[in-house]
Amino acid sequence: MSLEKFKEEVRQYIVLKDEVEFLNQRQTEIKKRVIESLLEVGEEDNRGHIVAELNDEKFGRTTVVHQKRISKSLDMDKAESILNAKGIKERCIKLVPTINEDEIMAAYYEGLITEEEVDEMFPAKVSYALLIKK
């Protein structure tokens, strides 16, 4: 590839990257307004989603949904308190052995393991990123 062709590819990359950034920001702004409007004009279905049916000349029939999603995660403090009160905390604890990386390095500095062994335990992973600085 010639230097001129390379320069043109870099120019195109920069322009596209800037456009994508702008479009992502614009999409985020519009999404916020769509949700606000949907909350006003939509109706809640039996699952808690807010739904609006649209008939659009360009896109046809479109359903817009502000989907309710529920996730659960363990509240460790509350779980510990409840399990302690029930006397079953020990039964519900799972101990998982993990290797302490600080101790591996301490063992290396004490001469108990070699640098080659440390390198074997911590293999290097190489990755590359394309950076274009203006």
Buried (B, 14 or more C-beta within 10 A) or exposed (E): EEEEEEEEEEEEEEEEEEEEEEEEEEEEEEEEEEBEEBEEEBEEEEEEBBBBEEEEEEEEEEEBEBEEEEEEEEEEEEEBEEBEEEEEBEEEEEEEEEEEEEEBEEBBEEEEBEEEEEEEEEEEEEEEEEEEEE
